[in-house]
Amino acid sequence: MGEHPSPGPAVAACAEAERIEELEPEAEERLPAAPDDFDPRSTGYISTGKFRSLLESHSSKLDPHKKEVLLALADSHADGQICYQDFVNLMSNKRSNSFRQAILQGNRRLSSKALLEEKGLSLSQRLIRHVAYETLPREIDRKWYYDSYTCCPPPWFMITVTLLEVALFLYNGVLLDQFVLQVTHPQYLKNSLVYHPQLRAQAWRYVTYIFMHAGVEHLGLNVVLQLLVGVPLEMVHGATRIGLIYVAGVVAGSLAVSVADMTAPVVGSSGGVYALVSAHLANIVMNWSGMKCQFKLLRMAVALICMSMEFGRAVWLRFHPSAYPPCPHPSFVAHLGGVAVGVTLGVVVLRNYEQRLQDQSLWWIFVTMYTIFVLFAVFWNIFAYTLLDLKLPPPP
């Protein structure tokens, strides 16, 4: 799916005016220093003439686009010298800040045709290009993603989670003989996957509640949102990053309920789904001028309407008379926990496409905040119920 002939340089004509984000230096292994015959004084710089000879000797290892970028970089140095480390970074398979700078400096030498204007692409190529424009704000990033994406591995995380949620919902539907508003069935909370405040010591429930849904209306909206938003994001950012946001939203959702709505159970994957969707929407808003996805305002409006409908349903259900008093219906606070994760931790993860998160100071700030919240919630669950002398509903 991802194997396709290079359509040629596709850096936008406006790339020179586009602000290139200043990245922290990557802690990657530096390649050997310049040979003595190229840099006899060990200055770290070589002449553009020798640079061209090095480039020609390694041309078989380069894709055509990268080679053209390197030639443009050599032509753009009027002083006749180029940093050798820029060369070795560009020769490696890692995308680095020097690659960004090379495109910027050599922009006038490259084709001004943007990736969106490429013609004659196959269906799989058009899909990859569409995903790039849906999720990435910079033409440089979109071009790099389009050239390097191989669909290996595929977006397995979101697809696997979705299939498990649907399978378990259908199983419970058959078992309870109820598909709409399953949560009103007297036997619903007896499932060992549901988070219940009386059983909060069973730690797996803080995560496994995502596989139980209040009904087909609850499952439907969550599945649609996580497939339409989560799968493209995973194609670009990978399963590790998207899984991190999703699971962080899930855990934050159940912990938020245990702190703010202490007597209520929790079901549904809304914490993880809202973390992904809110991170994506926040990323679009923060990079509004750079996002070139079609009908982005309409798409945002539809996403917000769907989220509002699902949240409104959860609020209504929470305050609707319970089918098994004194235990209330599931809480809606998990949605808010997911949104909080998305607009903090999620935004940082999605913003730093293909860059090492451990080098980003903002990443560590939000990780620390999230860790403090988790620790606070853990101690709250251990001591607060006793200190407040709170009467919990009986276990299912």
URMO-V651949 format. One record per pair of residues at least 12 apart in sequence whose ideal C-beta (glycine too) atoms are under 10 Angstrom apart, sorted by the first residue. I is the first residue (numbers start at 1). J is the second residue. D is the distance in Angstrom with one decimal. If there is no record, write none. Layout:
# URMO-V651949
I,J,D
I,J,D
This chain:
# URMO-V651949
1,122,9.4
1,123,9.3
1,124,4.5
1,125,9.1
1,127,7.9
1,128,7.8
1,149,8.7
1,150,8.0
1,151,4.2
1,152,8.9
1,154,8.3
2,124,7.3
2,125,8.9
2,127,9.8
2,128,6.6
2,146,9.4
2,147,9.9
2,148,8.4
2,149,4.7
2,150,3.8
2,151,4.1
2,152,7.0
2,154,9.6
2,235,9.5
3,124,8.6
3,125,9.7
3,149,9.7
3,150,6.7
3,151,8.6
3,152,9.7
4,121,7.5
4,122,6.6
4,124,7.0
4,125,4.8
4,128,7.7
4,129,9.9
4,146,8.5
4,147,9.0
4,149,9.1
4,150,9.7
5,64,9.7
5,120,9.8
5,121,9.6
5,122,9.5
5,125,8.9
6,63,6.2
6,64,5.7
6,65,5.7
6,66,9.7
6,146,9.2
6,147,6.4
7,65,9.0
7,111,9.8
7,113,8.8
7,115,7.7
7,117,9.7
7,118,4.5
7,119,8.5
7,120,8.0
7,121,7.0
7,125,7.9
7,129,9.3
7,143,9.6
7,146,8.3
7,147,8.9
8,64,7.6
8,65,7.2
8,68,8.5
8,110,9.4
8,111,6.1
8,113,7.5
8,118,7.8
9,64,8.5
9,65,5.5
9,66,9.8
9,68,5.7
9,69,7.6
9,72,8.9
9,103,9.1
9,106,9.7
9,107,9.9
9,109,9.3
9,110,4.6
9,111,4.3
9,112,8.9
9,113,7.6
9,115,9.7
9,143,8.0
10,65,8.1
10,110,8.9
10,111,7.1
10,112,9.5
10,113,6.0
10,114,6.0
10,115,4.0
10,116,8.4
10,117,7.9
10,118,6.1
10,129,9.4
10,139,7.8
10,140,10.0
10,142,8.3
10,143,5.0
10,146,7.5
10,147,8.5
11,65,9.0
11,68,10.0
11,69,8.5
11,72,9.8
11,103,5.6
11,104,9.2
11,106,9.1
11,107,6.4
11,110,5.3
11,111,7.3
11,112,7.7
11,113,8.5
11,114,7.6
11,115,8.4
11,139,6.1
11,140,6.6
11,142,9.6
11,143,6.0
11,144,10.0
12,107,9.0
12,112,7.4
12,113,8.5
12,114,4.3
12,115,7.9
12,116,8.5
12,117,9.3
12,138,8.9
12,139,3.8
12,140,8.3
12,142,8.8
12,143,8.5
12,290,10.0
12,292,9.2
13,107,8.0
13,108,9.6
13,110,9.4
13,111,9.1
13,112,3.8
13,113,8.2
13,114,7.3
13,139,9.2
14,107,9.4
14,112,9.0
14,114,8.6
14,139,7.6
14,290,9.8
15,100,9.6
15,103,6.4
15,104,6.7
15,107,5.3
15,110,8.6
15,112,8.9
15,114,9.1
15,138,8.3
15,139,5.7
15,140,6.3
15,143,9.3
16,103,9.2
16,104,6.3
16,105,8.9
16,106,9.9
16,107,4.6
16,108,7.5
17,104,9.9
17,107,9.5
18,104,8.3
18,107,9.6
18,137,9.5
18,138,6.6
18,139,7.2
18,140,7.8
18,289,9.4
18,290,7.4
19,138,9.3
19,290,9.3
20,97,8.3
20,100,5.3
20,101,7.0
20,103,8.7
20,104,5.7
20,138,8.4
20,140,7.9
21,97,9.0
21,100,8.1
21,138,8.3
21,351,8.6
21,352,8.9
21,355,9.0
22,97,8.0
22,100,9.8
23,96,8.3
23,97,4.7
23,100,7.8
23,352,8.4
23,355,6.1
23,356,9.2
23,359,7.8
23,360,8.8
24,97,8.8
24,352,9.7
24,355,8.1
24,356,8.1
24,358,9.5
24,359,4.2
24,360,6.6
24,361,7.9
25,96,9.2
25,97,7.5
25,359,7.6
26,89,8.7
26,94,7.6
26,95,9.5
26,96,6.1
26,97,7.4
26,98,9.8
26,355,7.7
26,356,6.1
26,359,6.6
27,356,7.2
27,358,8.1
27,359,6.7
28,89,8.1
28,92,7.9
28,94,6.2
28,96,7.5
28,356,8.6
29,92,9.3
29,94,9.8
30,85,6.9
30,88,7.4
30,89,8.7
30,92,10.0
31,84,9.2
31,85,8.0
31,87,9.0
31,88,3.9
31,89,8.0
31,91,7.6
31,92,6.8
32,84,9.8
32,88,7.8
33,84,7.4
33,85,8.9
33,88,9.1
34,46,5.6
34,50,8.9
34,51,10.0
34,54,8.9
34,83,9.6
34,84,4.0
34,85,8.7
34,87,8.3
34,88,8.5
35,50,9.4
35,54,8.9
35,84,9.3
37,50,8.4
38,50,4.9
38,51,8.4
38,53,8.5
38,54,7.0
38,84,7.4
38,87,9.8
39,81,10.0
39,84,6.2
42,84,10.0
43,81,8.5
43,83,9.6
43,84,8.8
44,81,9.7
44,83,6.3
44,84,5.8
44,85,6.7
44,86,9.8
45,77,9.6
45,79,9.2
45,80,9.6
45,81,4.5
45,82,6.6
45,83,5.8
45,84,6.4
45,85,9.4
45,86,9.6
46,80,9.9
46,81,6.9
46,82,6.3
46,83,8.4
46,84,5.3
46,87,7.6
47,74,9.7
47,77,9.5
47,79,9.8
47,80,5.8
47,81,6.0
47,82,7.8
48,73,9.0
48,74,4.7
48,75,7.9
48,76,9.5
48,77,5.7
48,78,9.5
48,79,8.8
48,80,5.5
48,81,6.9
48,82,5.8
49,74,8.8
49,80,7.9
50,81,9.7
50,82,9.1
50,84,9.5
51,70,8.2
51,71,9.6
51,73,8.5
51,74,5.3
51,77,8.5
51,80,9.7
51,81,8.6
51,82,5.1
51,83,9.7
51,84,8.3
51,86,9.4
51,87,6.4
52,70,9.0
52,71,7.7
52,74,5.9
52,75,9.7
52,82,9.8
54,70,9.6
54,82,9.9
54,84,8.8
54,87,6.7
54,88,9.5
54,91,8.5
55,67,7.1
55,70,5.5
55,71,7.1
55,73,9.6
55,74,7.4
55,87,7.8
55,90,9.4
55,91,8.5
58,70,9.5
58,87,9.2
58,91,6.0
61,91,7.1
61,92,9.9
61,93,9.2
62,90,8.7
62,91,7.4
63,147,6.9
63,148,9.2
64,147,10.0
65,103,9.9
65,110,8.8
65,111,9.7
65,143,7.9
65,144,9.4
65,147,6.3
66,90,6.7
66,91,8.5
66,93,9.9
66,99,8.1
66,102,8.9
66,144,9.9
66,147,8.6
67,90,9.7
68,106,8.2
68,109,7.8
68,110,6.5
68,111,8.5
69,90,7.3
69,99,7.5
69,102,5.2
69,103,5.9
69,105,9.4
69,106,5.9
69,107,9.6
69,109,8.8
69,110,7.0
70,82,9.5
70,86,9.3
70,87,7.6
70,90,5.9
70,91,8.3
70,99,9.8
70,102,6.9
70,106,8.2
71,106,7.7
71,109,7.3
71,110,9.6
72,102,7.3
72,103,8.2
72,105,7.5
72,106,2.6
72,107,7.6
72,108,7.8
72,109,3.6
72,110,5.7
73,86,7.4
73,87,8.6
73,90,7.7
73,98,8.9
73,99,9.7
73,101,8.4
73,102,4.4
73,103,8.6
73,104,9.7
73,105,5.9
73,106,4.8
73,109,8.6
74,87,9.3
74,102,9.7
74,105,10.0
74,106,8.3
74,109,9.5
75,105,9.3
75,106,6.9
75,108,9.0
75,109,5.7
76,102,8.5
76,104,9.2
76,105,4.4
76,106,5.0
76,107,8.6
76,108,7.8
76,109,7.0
77,105,7.9
77,106,9.6
82,102,9.8
83,98,7.9
83,101,9.8
85,98,7.4
86,98,4.3
86,99,8.9
86,101,7.5
86,102,6.9
86,105,9.8
87,102,9.6
89,101,9.8
89,102,9.1
90,102,6.1
93,148,8.9
94,354,8.9
95,140,9.4
95,141,8.8
95,144,5.7
95,145,9.6
95,148,7.9
95,353,9.1
95,354,5.5
95,355,8.4
96,354,9.7
96,355,9.4
97,355,8.9
99,140,8.2
99,144,7.7
100,138,8.8
100,140,6.0
100,141,9.0
100,144,9.2
103,139,9.2
103,140,5.6
103,143,8.4
103,144,9.2
104,140,8.3
107,140,9.9
114,133,9.9
114,139,6.1
114,142,8.7
114,143,8.6
114,292,8.6
115,128,9.9
115,129,6.0
115,132,7.0
115,133,7.9
115,139,6.8
115,142,5.6
115,143,5.5
115,145,9.5
115,146,5.9
115,147,9.3
115,292,9.4
116,129,7.2
116,130,9.7
116,132,9.3
116,133,6.6
116,139,8.7
116,142,8.5
116,292,6.6
118,146,8.9
121,146,9.7
124,149,9.9
124,151,8.1
125,146,7.9
125,149,9.9
127,151,9.7
127,232,9.6
127,235,9.1
128,142,9.9
128,145,7.7
128,146,5.7
128,147,9.7
128,149,5.4
128,150,9.8
128,151,8.2
128,235,7.9
128,236,9.7
129,142,7.8
129,143,9.8
129,145,9.3
129,146,5.8
129,149,9.8
130,232,8.3
130,293,8.4
130,294,8.8
131,145,8.0
131,146,9.0
131,149,8.2
131,155,9.8
131,231,8.8
131,232,4.7
131,233,8.9
131,234,9.9
131,235,5.3
131,236,6.3
131,293,9.8
132,144,9.1
132,145,5.0
132,146,5.4
132,149,8.1
132,232,9.2
132,235,9.1
132,236,7.2
132,292,9.3
132,293,9.7
133,146,9.6
133,291,7.9
133,292,4.9
133,293,5.3
133,294,7.9
133,296,9.8
134,228,9.8
134,229,9.2
134,232,5.4
134,233,8.8
134,235,9.6
134,236,8.6
134,280,9.0
134,284,9.3
134,291,8.4
134,292,9.0
134,293,4.7
134,294,8.8
134,296,9.0
134,299,8.7
135,229,9.3
135,232,5.6
135,233,6.0
135,234,9.9
135,235,8.0
135,236,4.7
135,237,7.8
135,280,7.4
135,283,8.0
135,284,9.1
135,291,8.8
135,293,8.1
135,350,7.7
135,353,8.4
136,236,6.5
136,237,9.7
136,283,9.3
136,287,8.8
136,290,8.4
136,291,8.3
136,292,9.0
136,293,9.6
136,350,9.3
136,353,6.2
136,354,9.9
137,283,7.4
137,284,8.1
137,286,8.3
137,287,3.4
137,288,8.5
137,289,8.2
137,290,3.5
137,291,5.2
137,292,8.3
137,293,9.7
137,350,9.8
137,351,8.7
137,353,9.0
138,287,8.1
138,290,5.9
138,291,9.7
138,292,10.0
138,353,8.3
139,290,8.1
139,292,8.2
140,353,10.0
141,236,8.9
141,290,9.4
141,353,5.3
141,354,7.6
142,236,9.5
142,290,9.7
142,292,8.1
142,353,9.6
144,353,8.6
144,354,7.4
145,235,8.8
145,236,6.1
145,237,9.9
145,353,7.6
145,354,8.0
148,354,8.9
149,235,7.2
149,236,8.1
151,235,7.7
153,234,9.6
153,238,8.4
153,239,7.0
154,231,9.4
154,234,8.8
154,235,8.1
154,239,9.3
155,227,9.7
155,230,7.9
155,231,4.9
155,232,8.0
155,233,8.5
155,234,3.9
155,235,5.1
155,236,9.3
155,237,9.9
155,238,8.8
155,239,7.1
155,242,8.1
156,234,8.1
156,239,6.2
156,243,9.9
157,230,8.1
157,231,9.2
157,234,5.9
157,238,8.8
157,239,4.0
157,240,8.6
157,241,9.9
157,242,6.1
157,243,4.9
157,246,7.5
157,247,9.7
158,226,6.0
158,227,6.8
158,229,9.0
158,230,4.0
158,231,5.1
158,232,9.4
158,233,8.1
158,234,5.3
158,235,9.4
158,239,8.2
158,242,6.8
158,243,8.6
158,246,7.7
158,272,9.7
158,276,8.5
159,226,9.7
159,227,8.0
159,230,9.0
159,231,6.9
159,234,8.6
160,239,9.3
161,210,7.6
161,211,8.7
161,223,9.7
161,226,7.4
161,230,8.3
161,243,8.7
161,246,7.3
161,247,9.7
161,250,9.8
161,269,7.4
161,272,7.9
161,273,9.9
162,219,9.8
162,222,8.8
162,223,5.6
162,224,9.9
162,226,6.2
162,227,6.1
162,230,8.2
162,231,8.7
162,269,8.8
163,223,9.8
164,210,8.9
164,211,6.0
164,269,9.9
165,210,6.8
165,211,5.6
165,212,8.7
165,213,7.0
165,219,6.7
165,222,7.5
165,223,6.8
165,226,8.7
165,268,9.0
165,269,6.0
166,211,9.7
166,213,9.4
166,219,7.1
166,220,9.9
166,223,6.7
167,211,8.7
168,191,9.0
168,193,7.5
168,208,9.6
168,210,9.6
168,211,4.5
168,212,7.1
168,213,8.6
168,219,9.7
169,182,7.8
169,211,8.0
169,212,7.8
169,213,5.5
169,215,8.8
169,216,7.5
169,218,9.0
169,219,5.2
169,220,9.9
169,223,9.2
170,216,9.8
170,219,9.5
171,211,9.8
172,185,8.8
172,187,9.4
172,188,7.8
172,191,7.0
172,193,9.4
172,211,9.2
172,212,7.1
172,213,8.5
173,185,10.0
173,213,9.9
173,215,9.1
173,216,7.9
173,219,9.7
175,187,8.2
175,188,10.0
175,191,9.1
176,188,6.7
176,191,9.5
178,215,8.2
178,216,9.8
179,215,6.8
179,216,5.0
179,217,9.7
179,219,9.2
180,214,9.5
180,215,5.0
180,216,5.7
180,217,6.9
180,218,9.8
181,214,6.5
181,215,4.3
181,216,8.7
181,217,7.8
181,218,8.6
181,313,10.0
181,317,8.0
181,320,9.5
181,323,8.8
181,329,9.6
182,212,8.2
182,213,7.1
182,214,6.4
182,215,5.1
182,216,8.1
182,218,8.6
182,219,9.2
182,267,8.8
183,212,8.5
183,213,8.2
183,214,4.1
183,215,6.5
183,218,8.2
183,265,8.7
183,267,6.5
183,268,9.3
183,317,7.1
183,320,9.9
183,322,9.5
183,323,7.7
183,324,9.7
183,329,6.1
183,330,6.1
184,214,8.5
184,215,8.3
184,317,8.9
184,320,8.7
184,321,9.9
184,322,8.5
184,323,4.2
184,324,8.5
184,329,7.9
185,215,9.8
185,323,7.3
185,324,8.9
186,323,6.5
186,324,5.5
186,396,9.2
187,324,9.2
187,396,8.3
188,212,7.9
188,214,8.7
188,215,9.9
188,265,9.2
188,267,8.3
188,323,8.3
188,324,8.3
188,329,10.0
188,330,9.5
188,396,8.2
189,212,9.2
189,265,6.0
189,267,8.8
189,323,9.7
189,324,7.0
189,327,6.8
189,329,9.9
189,330,9.0
189,393,9.3
189,395,8.7
189,396,3.8
190,395,9.3
190,396,4.6
191,205,10.0
191,208,9.3
191,209,9.4
191,211,9.0
191,212,6.0
191,267,8.9
191,396,8.1
192,204,8.4
192,205,7.8
192,208,7.9
192,212,9.9
192,396,9.6
193,205,7.0
193,207,9.2
193,208,4.1
193,209,6.2
193,210,8.4
193,211,5.3
193,212,5.2
193,267,8.4
194,208,8.1
194,209,5.6
194,211,9.2
194,212,5.2
194,265,5.7
194,266,7.3
194,267,5.6
194,268,10.0
194,330,8.2
194,396,7.6
195,207,8.9
195,208,8.0
195,209,4.3
195,210,9.7
195,212,8.9
195,253,9.2
195,254,5.1
195,255,9.8
195,257,7.2
195,258,8.0
195,264,9.1
195,265,5.8
195,266,4.1
195,267,7.5
195,330,8.6
195,331,9.1
195,334,8.8
196,209,9.1
196,263,10.0
196,264,9.1
196,265,4.7
196,266,8.3
196,267,9.9
196,327,8.0
196,330,9.8
196,392,8.9
196,393,8.2
196,394,9.8
196,395,6.4
196,396,6.1
197,257,8.4
197,258,6.8
197,261,9.0
197,262,6.0
197,263,5.8
197,264,7.1
197,265,7.0
197,266,9.1
197,327,8.9
197,328,10.0
197,331,9.7
197,381,8.9
197,385,7.8
197,390,8.7
197,392,5.2
197,393,7.3
197,395,9.0
198,263,9.4
198,265,9.2
198,327,8.9
198,385,9.7
198,392,5.2
198,393,6.8
198,394,6.8
198,395,4.0
198,396,8.1
199,265,9.1
199,392,9.9
199,395,5.8
199,396,8.0
200,254,8.9
200,255,9.9
200,257,9.9
200,258,6.1
200,262,9.4
200,381,5.4
200,382,9.4
200,385,8.4
200,392,9.2
201,381,8.3
201,382,9.1
203,378,9.6
205,254,7.5
205,265,9.2
205,266,8.3
206,250,7.9
206,251,5.9
206,252,9.8
206,253,8.9
206,254,4.3
206,255,6.7
206,257,9.5
206,258,8.1
206,266,8.5
206,374,9.9
206,377,9.3
206,378,9.9
206,381,9.4
207,247,7.1
207,250,5.7
207,251,6.5
207,253,9.9
207,254,7.5
207,271,9.8
207,272,9.5
208,250,9.4
208,254,9.6
209,250,8.0
209,253,8.4
209,254,6.2
209,257,9.4
209,265,8.0
209,266,4.9
209,267,5.4
209,268,7.2
209,269,8.5
209,271,8.7
209,330,8.6
209,334,8.2
210,222,8.8
210,246,8.9
210,247,9.3
210,249,9.7
210,250,5.5
210,253,8.7
210,254,9.0
210,266,9.2
210,267,8.3
210,268,6.8
210,269,3.9
210,270,8.5
210,271,7.4
210,272,6.2
210,273,8.9
210,334,9.4
211,267,8.8
211,268,9.2
211,269,7.8
212,265,9.3
212,266,8.9
212,267,4.3
212,268,7.0
212,269,9.2
212,330,8.9
213,267,6.1
213,268,5.1
213,269,7.6
213,270,9.2
213,330,9.6
214,267,5.8
214,268,6.3
214,270,9.8
214,313,8.0
214,314,7.8
214,317,6.3
214,329,7.8
214,330,6.2
215,267,9.8
215,268,9.8
215,313,9.1
215,317,9.0
217,309,9.2
217,310,8.5
217,313,6.7
217,317,10.0
218,267,7.9
218,268,5.6
218,269,9.2
218,270,8.0
218,310,7.2
218,313,7.0
218,314,7.9
218,317,8.6
218,330,9.2
219,268,7.9
219,269,8.5
220,310,9.2
221,268,9.6
221,270,8.6
221,273,8.4
221,306,5.9
221,307,8.3
221,309,6.9
221,310,4.4
221,311,9.8
221,313,8.1
222,268,6.4
222,269,5.0
222,270,6.0
222,272,8.7
222,273,5.0
222,274,9.2
222,306,9.7
222,310,7.2
223,269,8.4
223,273,8.7
224,273,9.4
224,306,7.2
224,310,9.8
225,269,9.4
225,270,9.0
225,273,5.1
225,274,8.3
225,276,7.9
225,277,5.6
225,303,7.3
225,306,6.2
225,307,7.3
225,310,8.0
226,242,9.9
226,246,8.0
226,269,6.9
226,270,9.8
226,272,7.3
226,273,4.8
226,274,9.8
226,276,6.5
226,277,8.1
227,273,9.9
228,277,9.1
228,280,10.0
228,299,9.3
228,302,9.6
228,303,8.4
228,306,9.4
229,242,9.8
229,273,8.0
229,276,5.5
229,277,5.2
229,278,9.9
229,279,9.1
229,280,5.4
229,281,8.8
229,299,9.9
229,303,7.4
230,242,6.3
230,243,9.9
230,245,9.1
230,246,7.2
230,272,8.5
230,273,7.6
230,275,9.9
230,276,5.1
230,277,8.4
230,280,8.8
232,280,8.8
232,293,10.0
233,245,8.4
233,246,9.7
233,276,6.4
233,277,9.6
233,279,8.2
233,280,6.3
233,283,9.4
233,346,9.6
233,349,9.5
233,350,7.0
234,246,9.3
234,276,9.2
236,350,8.6
236,353,6.9
236,354,9.0
237,349,7.0
237,350,6.5
237,352,9.3
237,353,6.8
237,354,8.4
238,354,9.1
240,349,9.7
240,357,9.9
241,346,9.4
241,349,5.1
241,350,7.8
241,352,9.1
241,353,9.4
241,354,10.0
241,357,8.0
242,272,9.7
242,275,9.8
242,276,6.9
242,279,9.5
242,346,9.4
242,349,8.2
242,350,9.0
243,272,9.4
244,275,9.7
244,341,9.8
244,345,7.9
244,346,8.9
244,349,6.6
244,357,9.1
245,272,7.8
245,275,5.2
245,276,5.8
245,278,9.7
245,279,6.0
245,280,9.6
245,338,9.4
245,341,6.9
245,342,7.0
245,345,6.7
245,346,4.6
245,347,9.6
245,348,9.8
245,349,5.7
245,350,7.9
246,269,8.4
246,271,8.7
246,272,4.0
246,273,7.9
246,275,6.3
246,276,6.0
246,279,10.0
246,338,9.1
246,341,9.3
246,342,9.9
246,346,9.3
247,271,9.4
247,272,6.8
247,275,8.9
247,341,9.6
248,271,9.0
248,272,8.3
248,275,6.5
248,337,9.5
248,338,8.9
248,340,10.0
248,341,5.0
248,342,9.1
248,344,9.6
248,345,5.9
248,346,7.9
248,349,9.3
248,366,9.8
248,367,9.4
248,370,6.5
248,374,9.3
249,269,9.0
249,270,8.7
249,271,4.6
249,272,4.5
249,273,7.6
249,274,6.4
249,275,2.6
249,276,7.2
249,277,9.7
249,278,8.6
249,279,8.8
249,334,8.7
249,335,9.6
249,337,6.9
249,338,3.9
249,339,8.3
249,340,8.5
249,341,4.4
249,342,6.5
249,345,8.6
249,346,7.6
250,266,9.8
250,268,9.9
250,269,7.1
250,270,9.1
250,271,4.7
250,272,4.4
250,273,9.2
250,274,10.0
250,275,7.8
250,334,8.2
250,337,8.8
250,338,7.6
250,341,9.0
251,271,7.7
251,272,9.1
251,275,10.0
251,337,8.4
251,338,9.9
251,341,8.6
251,370,9.0
251,373,9.7
251,374,7.0
251,377,9.0
252,271,6.3
252,272,9.3
252,274,9.9
252,275,7.5
252,334,8.2
252,336,9.1
252,337,4.0
252,338,6.6
252,339,9.4
252,340,6.5
252,341,4.8
252,342,9.6
252,344,9.8
252,345,8.9
252,370,7.3
252,373,7.1
252,374,7.9
252,377,8.6
253,266,6.9
253,268,8.8
253,269,9.0
253,270,6.9
253,271,2.5
253,272,7.5
253,273,9.7
253,274,7.9
253,275,8.2
253,331,9.1
253,332,10.0
253,333,7.5
253,334,3.1
253,335,7.1
253,336,8.0
253,337,4.0
253,338,5.2
253,339,9.5
253,340,9.3
253,341,8.3
254,266,5.2
254,271,6.9
254,331,9.3
254,333,9.3
254,334,6.3
254,337,7.7
254,377,8.9
255,271,9.4
255,333,9.7
255,334,9.1
255,337,6.9
255,373,7.2
255,374,6.4
255,376,8.7
255,377,3.9
255,378,7.9
255,380,8.4
255,381,8.0
256,271,8.1
256,331,8.7
256,333,5.0
256,334,6.4
256,335,9.1
256,336,6.3
256,337,3.4
256,338,8.7
256,340,7.7
256,341,9.6
256,373,8.5
256,377,7.6
257,271,9.0
257,330,8.5
257,331,4.5
257,332,8.7
257,333,4.6
257,334,5.5
257,335,9.9
257,336,9.3
257,337,7.5
257,377,9.7
258,331,9.3
258,333,9.1
258,377,6.2
258,378,9.3
258,380,7.0
258,381,5.3
258,384,8.9
258,385,9.2
259,333,8.4
259,337,9.3
259,373,8.9
259,376,7.8
259,377,5.5
259,380,5.4
259,381,8.0
259,384,7.9
260,331,8.1
260,333,5.0
260,334,10.0
260,336,8.2
260,337,8.8
260,377,10.0
261,318,7.9
261,328,8.4
261,330,9.4
261,331,4.2
261,332,8.0
261,333,4.8
261,334,9.0
261,336,10.0
262,331,9.3
262,380,8.9
262,381,9.0
262,384,7.6
262,385,6.9
262,388,8.1
262,390,6.0
262,392,7.7
263,326,8.4
263,327,7.8
263,328,6.2
263,331,8.8
263,385,9.7
263,390,7.2
263,391,8.1
263,392,6.0
263,393,6.1
264,318,6.8
264,322,9.9
264,327,8.2
264,328,5.0
264,329,7.4
264,330,6.2
264,331,3.7
264,332,8.7
264,333,7.8
264,334,9.7
264,393,8.8
265,327,6.9
265,328,7.8
265,329,8.0
265,330,5.2
265,331,7.2
265,393,8.5
265,396,8.3
266,330,5.6
266,331,5.7
266,332,9.5
266,333,8.2
266,334,5.4
266,337,9.8
267,314,9.9
267,329,9.4
267,330,4.8
267,331,9.2
267,334,8.8
268,310,8.9
268,314,7.9
268,330,7.1
268,331,10.0
268,332,9.7
268,334,7.2
268,335,8.8
269,334,9.2
269,338,9.1
270,307,8.9
270,310,6.7
270,311,8.0
270,314,7.1
270,330,9.9
270,332,8.3
270,334,5.7
270,335,4.9
270,336,9.7
270,337,9.3
270,338,6.2
270,339,9.7
271,333,9.3
271,334,4.3
271,335,6.9
271,336,8.9
271,337,5.5
271,338,3.9
271,339,9.0
271,340,9.8
271,341,7.8
271,342,9.8
272,334,9.3
272,338,6.3
272,341,8.8
272,342,9.6
273,307,8.6
273,310,8.6
273,335,8.8
273,338,6.8
273,342,9.5
274,307,6.7
274,310,8.8
274,311,8.3
274,334,8.2
274,335,5.3
274,336,8.1
274,337,8.2
274,338,3.3
274,339,5.1
274,340,9.1
274,341,8.2
274,342,6.3
274,343,10.0
274,346,9.8
275,335,9.9
275,337,8.3
275,338,4.2
275,339,7.3
275,340,8.4
275,341,4.4
275,342,4.2
275,343,8.9
275,344,9.6
275,345,8.0
275,346,5.5
276,338,8.3
276,341,9.4
276,342,6.7
276,346,7.0
276,350,9.2
277,303,6.0
277,304,9.0
277,306,8.6
277,307,6.4
277,338,8.4
277,339,8.6
277,342,6.9
277,346,9.3
278,303,9.4
278,304,9.9
278,307,8.2
278,335,9.8
278,338,7.0
278,339,4.6
278,340,8.4
278,341,8.0
278,342,3.2
278,343,5.4
278,344,9.6
278,346,6.7
278,347,8.6
279,338,9.6
279,339,9.3
279,341,7.9
279,342,3.9
279,343,6.9
279,344,8.8
279,345,7.9
279,346,2.7
279,347,5.4
279,348,8.8
279,349,7.1
279,350,5.4
279,351,9.2
280,300,9.5
280,303,8.2
280,342,7.9
280,346,7.9
280,347,9.2
280,350,6.8
281,296,10.0
281,299,9.2
281,300,6.0
281,303,6.3
281,304,7.5
281,307,8.9
281,339,9.8
281,342,8.1
281,343,8.7
281,346,9.9
281,347,9.7
282,339,9.5
282,342,6.8
282,343,5.0
282,344,9.2
282,346,7.4
282,347,5.0
282,350,8.4
282,351,9.3
283,342,9.5
283,343,9.7
283,346,8.2
283,347,6.0
283,348,9.9
283,349,9.6
283,350,4.8
283,351,6.3
284,296,6.2
284,297,9.6
284,299,8.4
284,300,6.5
284,303,9.6
284,350,9.8
285,300,8.0
285,343,9.9
285,347,9.7
286,347,7.1
286,350,9.7
286,351,7.5
287,350,9.8
287,351,8.1
288,300,9.9
307,335,8.0
307,338,9.9
307,339,8.6
310,332,9.4
310,335,7.7
311,332,6.4
311,335,5.2
311,336,8.6
311,339,9.3
312,332,9.0
313,332,8.7
314,329,9.0
314,330,7.4
314,331,7.8
314,332,3.7
314,333,9.1
314,334,8.3
314,335,6.3
315,331,9.6
315,332,5.0
315,333,10.0
315,335,9.0
316,329,9.3
316,332,9.0
317,329,4.9
317,330,6.9
317,331,9.5
317,332,7.8
318,330,6.9
318,331,5.9
318,332,5.2
318,333,8.7
319,332,9.3
322,393,8.8
324,393,8.5
324,394,9.6
324,396,8.0
325,393,8.1
326,391,8.4
326,392,9.1
326,393,4.9
326,394,7.7
327,392,8.9
327,393,3.6
327,394,7.4
327,395,9.1
327,396,7.5
328,393,7.4
337,373,9.1
337,377,9.8
340,369,9.7
340,370,9.2
340,373,8.7
341,366,8.9
341,370,7.2
341,373,9.5
343,366,9.9
344,362,9.3
344,365,8.9
344,366,4.8
344,367,9.7
344,369,6.9
344,370,7.6
345,357,9.9
345,362,9.8
345,363,8.1
345,365,9.8
345,366,4.6
345,367,7.0
345,369,8.3
345,370,5.9
346,366,9.0
347,362,8.9
347,366,8.5
348,360,6.5
348,361,9.9
348,362,5.3
348,363,5.0
348,364,9.5
348,365,8.6
348,366,5.8
348,367,8.9
349,363,7.7
349,366,9.2
351,363,9.6
